[in-house]
């Protein structure tokens, strides 16, 4: 069982420095109309230093950049997860809306990333890719960046067509097309690879410095999605992504995982189209239990599931014997 003491919540360190008239050696007989006071207030009234780095500097951690879905009223970013290894952010899973800001707040360095995996190409999983690349112009990354995503399905675009339409020379952001060229002037190339959406066997196509990345195709209504797994030594972290799991492929990928990050978008009594797209809590619990995981993190939370935490916990704990946690942005967990 995982102790709650292992949660590393976001830290907020704030220092406020106020430059008063006396500190500047000015006369204290100022009024609010005095131009010297106006200059002091507008130029440098105070400084705020924020440090939200929540993960440790040794070992393996998973950080939730975005615990929300596609809602505007939950104050959470959309899907995004970092895997930290010895104080460096090495793998990024999903780039949903708001994840670029959360990435910066986490203290991560874009130059440290080994790979990015997208579970699907919906807005709440991929929209911040242009923001990451736009921001990369100033960081001087020198290594090419592998970007993995789904291959085309019957009713869905594949990664390469999607990036071409969005970021190609004739796309919405043509100035970012250079990053997809081997002669990129930005210092690195985004090297794309599509994961077949019809294959029932795991893809295991990336390994570097003891970090292995694997994926398996899942079902998401009439579309496709990918579940991802990151292995570092004896630690395995599986991200279910959005899936109804009718094909039962997530179980294969999750076997032996230490942590399961499950997308908790629907309640237990869900029916119809929503059930075809997402797993209810009992299914997430079954996957975690059969994987012999010690922690199930419930993320991608929606208005349909928020406020039902007690019900969800009862459903899960009747099946899964490990720890159950409800994610919020910027929380960081170790196995």
C-alpha positions in Angstrom: 0.0 0.0 0.0 1.3 3.4 -0.9 1.5 5.9 2.0 -0.1 9.2 1.5 3.2 10.8 2.7 4.6 10.0 -0.7 2.4 12.6 -2.4 4.5 15.6 -3.3 2.0 18.4 -3.8 2.9 21.6 -5.7 4.9 24.0 -3.7 4.4 27.7 -3.8 7.2 29.9 -2.6 6.5 33.6 -2.8 8.8 36.4 -1.9 7.5 39.9 -2.0 10.0 42.8 -2.2 8.5 46.3 -1.8 10.6 49.3 -2.7 9.4 52.1 -0.5 10.3 55.8 -0.8 12.5 55.6 2.2 14.5 52.6 0.8 15.2 54.7 -2.2 16.4 57.5 -0.1 13.6 59.7 -1.3 11.7 62.2 0.8 8.7 60.7 2.6 6.5 63.8 1.9 5.0 62.2 -1.2 1.4 62.1 -2.3 -0.2 59.7 -4.7 0.1 62.3 -7.4 3.8 62.6 -7.0 5.5 61.4 -10.3 8.4 59.8 -8.3 5.9 57.6 -6.5 4.1 56.7 -9.7 7.4 55.7 -11.3 8.3 53.5 -8.3 4.9 51.8 -8.3 4.7 51.1 -12.0 8.3 50.0 -12.6 9.0 47.7 -9.7 6.4 47.6 -6.9 7.2 44.0 -6.0 8.6 40.8 -7.3 7.0 37.4 -7.1 9.1 34.2 -7.3 7.1 31.0 -7.7 8.6 27.5 -7.4 6.0 24.8 -8.1 8.5 21.9 -8.6 6.7 19.0 -6.9 8.8 15.9 -7.8 11.9 14.6 -6.1 15.4 14.6 -7.5 16.0 10.9 -7.2 14.0 8.0 -8.4 10.9 7.8 -10.7 7.9 10.0 -10.4 4.7 10.5 -12.5 3.4 14.1 -12.5 -0.1 15.0 -13.6 0.1 18.2 -15.7 -3.6 18.1 -16.6 -6.2 16.2 -14.6 -9.1 17.6 -16.5 -10.8 16.8 -19.8 -12.4 19.4 -22.1 -14.4 21.4 -19.6 -14.0 25.1 -19.0 -15.2 25.3 -15.4 -12.9 22.9 -13.5 -9.8 25.0 -13.3 -7.7 22.1 -14.6 -5.6 21.6 -17.6 -6.5 18.8 -20.1 -4.6 15.5 -20.4 -0.8 15.7 -19.9 1.6 13.6 -17.8 5.3 13.7 -17.1 7.6 10.9 -16.1 10.5 12.1 -14.1 13.7 10.2 -13.7 16.3 11.4 -11.2 15.1 15.0 -11.3 14.7 15.2 -15.1 11.4 15.1 -17.1 12.1 12.3 -19.7 8.7 11.3 -21.1 5.7 13.4 -21.9 2.3 11.6 -22.5 -0.3 13.9 -24.1 -0.2 17.6 -24.8 -3.7 18.6 -24.0 -5.0 22.2 -23.5 -3.0 24.0 -20.8 -0.3 21.3 -20.5 2.4 23.7 -21.9 1.8 26.1 -19.1 1.8 23.3 -16.5 5.0 22.0 -18.0 6.7 25.3 -17.4 5.2 25.5 -13.9 6.6 22.0 -13.1 10.1 23.2 -13.5 10.7 20.7 -16.4 13.2 21.5 -19.1 12.1 20.8 -22.7 15.7 19.9 -23.6 15.5 16.9 -21.2 12.7 15.2 -22.9 13.5 11.8 -24.6 10.1 11.2 -26.2 6.5 12.3 -26.5 3.5 10.0 -26.9 0.0 11.1 -27.9 -2.9 8.9 -26.9 -5.1 10.4 -29.5 -5.5 13.6 -31.6 -8.5 15.2 -30.0 -8.1 18.7 -28.7 -7.9 17.7 -25.0 -4.9 15.4 -25.7 -2.9 17.2 -28.4 -3.8 20.9 -28.7 -0.7 22.3 -27.0 1.8 20.8 -29.5 2.0 24.1 -31.3 2.6 25.9 -28.0 5.4 23.6 -27.1 7.1 24.0 -30.4 6.6 27.8 -30.4 8.2 28.0 -27.0 11.1 25.7 -28.1 12.4 28.4 -30.3 14.1 30.0 -27.3 15.5 27.0 -25.5 18.2 25.7 -27.9 17.3 22.1 -27.9 19.9 20.2 -30.0 18.6 16.6 -30.0 15.8 15.4 -32.3 12.5 14.7 -30.5 10.6 11.5 -31.2 6.8 12.1 -31.4 4.6 9.0 -31.3 0.9 8.9 -32.1 -1.9 6.9 -33.6 -2.0 5.7 -37.2 -5.0 6.5 -39.3 -8.3 4.7 -38.5 -11.4 4.4 -40.5 -12.8 7.7 -39.2 -9.8 9.3 -37.7 -6.7 11.0 -39.0 -3.2 9.6 -38.4 -0.5 11.6 -36.6 1.4 12.6 -39.8 -1.7 13.9 -41.6 -2.8 15.7 -38.5 0.5 17.5 -38.0 0.7 18.3 -41.7 -2.7 20.0 -41.6 -2.0 21.9 -38.5 1.8 22.6 -38.7 2.7 21.9 -42.4 3.7 24.5 -44.9 0.1 25.0 -45.8 -1.3 24.4 -42.3 -2.6 26.7 -39.7 0.9 27.4 -38.3 3.2 27.2 -41.3 6.1 28.9 -39.5 6.4 25.8 -37.3 6.7 23.4 -40.3 10.5 23.7 -40.1 10.6 21.5 -37.0 9.5 18.6 -39.1 12.4 18.8 -41.5 15.7 17.0 -41.0 17.3 20.4 -41.9 15.4 22.3 -39.2 16.7 25.7 -38.3 15.2 25.3 -34.8 18.1 23.0 -33.7 16.1 19.7 -33.7 13.7 17.7 -35.8 10.4 16.3 -34.5 10.6 12.7 -35.7 7.1 11.3 -36.1 6.1 7.6 -35.9 2.6 6.3 -36.1 1.4 3.3 -34.0 -0.9 1.0 -35.8 -4.5 1.3 -34.5 -5.6 -2.2 -35.5 -2.8 -4.2 -33.9 -3.7 -6.1 -30.7 -0.1 -6.6 -29.7 1.9 -4.0 -27.8 4.3 -1.7 -29.8 7.7 -1.6 -28.1 9.7 0.7 -30.3 11.5 3.0 -28.0 14.3 2.5 -25.5 16.9 4.9 -24.2 19.1 5.0 -21.0 17.0 2.3 -19.3 13.7 4.0 -20.2 11.3 1.9 -22.3 8.2 3.2 -24.0 5.4 1.0 -25.2 1.8 1.3 -26.4 -1.2 -0.6 -27.5 -4.2 0.3 -29.7 -7.5 0.6 -27.9 -11.1 1.5 -28.8 -12.6 4.9 -28.2 -16.2 4.8 -29.5 -16.0 4.7 -33.3 -12.5 6.0 -33.2 -9.1 4.8 -32.0 -6.8 5.6 -29.1 -3.6 4.4 -27.6 -2.7 3.3 -24.1 0.9 4.1 -23.1 3.4 2.5 -20.7 6.7 3.8 -19.5 9.1 1.4 -17.8 12.1 2.6 -15.8 13.9 -0.3 -14.1 11.4 -2.1 -12.0 8.8 0.7 -12.2 6.1 0.4 -14.8 3.5 3.2 -15.3 0.5 2.6 -17.6 -1.7 5.4 -18.9 -5.0 4.0 -20.1 -6.0 7.0 -22.2 -9.6 7.4 -23.3 -11.1 4.0 -24.1 -14.2 1.9 -23.5 -11.8 -1.1 -23.5 -14.3 -3.2 -25.4 -11.3 -4.9 -27.1 -9.7 -5.7 -23.7 -6.2 -4.6 -24.8 -5.3 -2.4 -21.9 -4.9 -5.4 -19.7 -2.1 -6.8 -21.9 -0.1 -3.6 -21.7 -0.7 -3.0 -18.0 0.4 -6.4 -16.7 2.9 -6.0 -13.9 2.6 -2.2 -13.8 3.4 -0.4 -10.5 1.1 2.6 -11.2 -2.0 2.8 -13.4 -3.1 6.3 -14.5 -6.7 5.7 -15.5 -9.0 8.2 -17.2 -12.1 8.6 -15.0 -14.5 10.4 -17.3 -17.7 8.6 -16.6 -19.5 7.2 -13.4 -20.3 3.6 -12.8 -23.8 3.7 -14.1 -22.9 5.2 -17.5 -24.7 3.8 -20.6 -24.8 4.3 -24.3 -22.2 6.3 -26.4 -20.3 7.5 -23.3 -19.7 3.9 -22.2 -18.3 3.1 -25.6 -15.8 5.8 -25.2 -14.8 5.5 -21.5 -14.4 2.8 -18.8 -16.4 3.0 -15.6 -14.6 2.8 -12.3 -15.1 -0.9 -11.8 -13.3 -1.6 -15.1 -10.4 0.6 -14.1 -10.2 -1.2 -10.8 -10.2 -4.6 -12.5 -7.3 -3.6 -14.7 -5.3 -2.3 -11.7 -6.0 -5.4 -9.7 -5.1 -7.8 -12.5 -1.9 -5.9 -13.1 -1.0 -6.2 -9.4 -0.5 -2.4 -9.3 0.0 -0.7 -6.0 -1.6 2.6 -7.0 -4.5 3.7 -9.2 -4.5 7.4 -10.1 -7.8 8.7 -11.4 -7.3 11.5 -13.9 -9.2 13.1 -16.8 -12.0 13.9 -14.4 -15.2 15.5 -15.7 -18.3 17.1 -14.3 -19.9 13.6 -14.6 -17.5 12.2 -12.1 -16.6 15.1 -9.8 -18.6 15.1 -6.7 -19.1 11.3 -6.9 -15.7 10.4 -5.3 -17.2 8.4 -2.4 -19.3 6.3 -4.8 -16.3 5.8 -7.1 -14.0 4.8 -4.3 -16.5 2.2 -3.1 -16.8 0.7 -6.5 -13.0 0.5 -6.9 -12.1 -0.7 -3.5 -14.5 -3.6 -3.8 -12.2 -4.9 -6.5 -8.8 -3.2 -6.2 -6.7 -3.7 -3.1 -4.1 -0.9 -3.7 -4.3 2.8 -3.1 -6.8 5.0 -5.0 -6.1 8.6 -5.6 -8.1 11.4 -7.4 -5.7 13.5 -9.4 -5.4 17.3 -9.6 -3.1 19.3 -11.7 0.6 19.4 -10.7 0.5 16.5 -8.2 3.5 14.2 -8.3 3.6 10.6 -7.2 6.3 8.0 -6.7 5.8 4.2 -6.6 
